[in-house]
Amino acid sequence: MKSHRSTLTFRTKERMEFVNITGDVERAVDASGVREGLCLVNAMHITASVFINDDEPGLHQDY
């Protein structure tokens, strides 16, 4: 079984900020060479979160 680990680091300018990391995750998966399986995206800090949703301005207002 093939596996790969990448660490992505982001620095935000505001206390609360939404960062679309879709492209970063896609590049990490492409670079891994893994073509089938699961991709776990985990925020490794207690004040950070990862959520999957459409990138719509209306949803950002709701948050």
N, C-alpha and C positions, 0 to 999 in steps of 0.2 A: 504494500500500500504506500502510495506517495503522499507526502505531506509538505507543507510550507508554512512559514510564519513570517509576517511582515509587521513592522511597527511604524505607525504613522503618527506624527506629532503635529499638533495645530496650536497656534497662539492666536487668541482672539483679542480684539481691541476693546470690546465692551464686556461688562460683567455678564450679560446675557446676550448670546449671539447664536444665530443658526448658521451652520456651515454645511453646505452640500458637498459630501465627500464621495459621491457616486463615482466620479471619474478617477479619483485616487484609488478606490477599492478595485475598480475595473483594471487599472494599470497593474496593481499588485497581483491580482489573480492572473492576468496575462503573463507577467514576468515569472510567475511560479512554475509554469509548465504543466500545472494540474488542469486536466480537461474535464474531469467528472467528479462530482462530490458536493460537499457543502462548504460554504464560506461563513465563518463566524466573525462578526464585527462586534467588538466588545470595548466599551468605554472603561478604561482602567483607573478611573478617578471617581470618588463618591459624589462629586458635584457635576459630573458630566453624564450625558445620556445619549443613546443612539436610538432613533426611531425611524421607522420606514413609513413613508407617506408620500403623496404627491407634493411636489414643490409648487404649491399654489399660494399666492398672496393672501387669500381669504383664510386659509388654514393658519398662516403665520399670525394673523390678527387674532384668531381664536386662542392661540397659545398665549 
